[in-house]
Amino acid sequence: MTDTTVEAPDRPAHRDPNVLRWLGAYTASMIGDSVYFMALAWAAARTGSASGTGLVLAAGSIPRALLMLGGGVLADRIGPRRVVIGSDAARAVLVLVLAAILVLTAPTVGVLVTVALLFGAVDALFLPAVGALPPRISTPGQLARIQGLRALAARGSSIVGAPMGGVAVATGGPSLAFAAAGVLFALSLPLLLSLRIRPLAEPEPPGAASAAEKAATAEETPDAWRDLVGGLRYIRRHSLLGPLMLVIALSELGFVGPLNLGLILLSEQRDWGAAGMGWIVAGFAGGAAGSALLLAVRGRVPRAGLVMCLMALVGAVGIAAVAQVSTVALAAAIAAFVGLTAGLAGALCGALVQTAADPAYLGRVTSVSTFFTYAIAPLSYPVTGAAVAFWGTGPVFAVSAAVCASGGVMGLALAGLRRAELPR
């Protein structure tokens, strides 16, 4: 398959047919993800084994952690568009085959674990590649708007996908839900195949490797392992990307545990129940959608580095405050505030990463930022659970907020990151 290379039209992302094709493909794929995970959870539960269900749901995270960085190398070697197309095609075939199997026989833990491992391996290739695509389908000045559109699509996919998966399971069992997920993955393929890829300039941002260094690196990197090491070295030496990766790591480590596990434990302690937690999560999702809409409409935020760091700091205060309130309504309002600030900080961070990275390293840079989100941050779950058992939710949320805030403080202390701007 040969990528078609053309200049992208200089128009707002939300009016660019090329961007809208990518957005449609991304949305179909994300809805398929939600339906798949719903079907997998129900199929695992129907095996009748609680330990087996936990094993099935955890299995996919193993290949993601092991292969994520390699996915970035592959995206840089053969192009992110090809990797995304291959990944969605593989996911479609995998879940459709599983749907056919479940029509003929009851699910077993062994079959579901195998599928989860394979799906996680394909995800490890898909996630860095899909994150590296936006600079190849539009102009640098539209990247913040594209990040907003992507965040809106992700939030909308969660809202649509989970109920769709539930209805499919209730109507025809997990086999129908897996079939629906496979069709959604397949629907993304014609849109991805029609994407027009623009040539990427190769800027020399401050702190990046010189031309001589890059030439020497190219001579020393004949295999995937050295490509990976070269990418990590490039990030470490870069004056903006290195600090951005640290900000991402600290923010994810401090944020993921309280949001995903801490809220469950907090709702139990406050007797808010599942309904109360649902309202809090909805508040967060609404705030995050608001920040995504702001970027999608505005397109650019002046002094992006400064705003990103300040939003990380302000959002950290909200994280600590959630555990101190006694009513669901107030907790949901604070969660909406956290979603708004954290969503804006995350989208600006993503846009800065994509505009600062040399095109030759974009897949590997994206894989490192994605690695923190999908592989490292989930490791905080057992730590968060144990800490809440010992000290309660208030102190744990406060420590988590401090970890998030440290990323913002570090960014403010570094002039290069504090003064970073997005292209006009």
C-alpha positions, 0 to 999 in steps of 0.5 A: 500500500502506497500513501498518497502525498498531497498538500493539505488545504489550509482551512479550519480542521472542522471544515477540512474533509480530510480531517473529517474523514479521519475523525469519522474513522477514529470515532467508529474505532473508538465506539467499537472499542467501547462495545468490545470491552463491554462484550468482553466483560459480559462474556468473561462473567458468563464463564462463572469464574470470578478469578477467570473474569479478572484474568480476562480483563487484565490480560490485554494490558500486558501486551500493551505495556510490552509492545507500546514503544515498539508500536511507535518504532513501527509507525515511524518506519512504515507510516502511521496511516498504514499501521492504523489501517492494519490495526483496525483490520486486524481488530475487525477480523479478530472480534468477528471470528470470536463472535462466530465462535461464541455462536457455536459454543459457550465462552471459555476463559482460555479463548477469551484470554487469548483474544484479549492478549491479541487485541492488546497487542494490536492496540499497542500498535494502534495507539501510537500510530493514531496519535501520530496521524494528525500532523500528517492530515492537516497544517500545524496551526490546526493541531490544537483544534484537532486535539479538541475534535479528537477529545470530543470524539473520545467522550462521545464514543464512550457515551454511545459505545457502552449503551450500544454494547449493553443493548447488544449483549441484552439482545443477542448475547456477547456474540452480537456485541462482538459482531457489532464491534467488528463491523465498527472497526471495519467501517473505519477502513474505507475512511482511512484508505481515503485519507490524503497524507501531507508531506511533513517539514522537518524543523529543528526545534531548540535542543533537537539533534543537529543534522550531523547527529541525526545522520550519525544516528541514522547510520547507527540504527539499522534495526528496530531496537536501535531505532527505539533507543534513538527515539528515547535519546532524542526525547531526552535531549530535546529541550521541550519534549523531555519536560513534556514527557515528565509532565505527562508522567506525573499528571497520569500517575497522580490522576488515574488512580483517584479518578478510576479507583479512588472514586469507587472507594470514595462513593462507598465510604460516603454511601453515594452508591453507584448512582452517585458515582455515575453523576460524578463521572458524568460531571467529569466527562461534561467538563472534559467535553467542554474543554474539547469543544473550546479547543475545537471552536477556538483552534488555538490558545495563546501561551499554550505552555503557560496555560497548560501548566496553570490548568494542571495546577488548578485541576490538582486542587480540584482533585484534592477537593473532591474527597473533602465534600459530603454531597454528590452534587458538590462532588459532581460540580468539582469533578466537572471543574477537574474535567475542564482544566485537566482536559484543556491541559491534556489537549494542549500537551498533546498539541505541543508534543505533535508540533515540537517533534521532528517528523522522523521521530513522531511515532516514537514520541507519541508511543512514549506519551501513550505508554505513560497513559496506558501502561504505567499509570494503571500500575497506580491502582493497587497502590491507590487501593492499599493506601486508601485502606490504610489512610482513607480517601482524603489523604490519598486524594491529597497526595495524588493531587500533589503529584499532579501539581508537581508536573505543573510546578515543574513546567512553570519552572522551565522557561522553555516549556512555560514559554512554548507556543502553538503555531499560528 
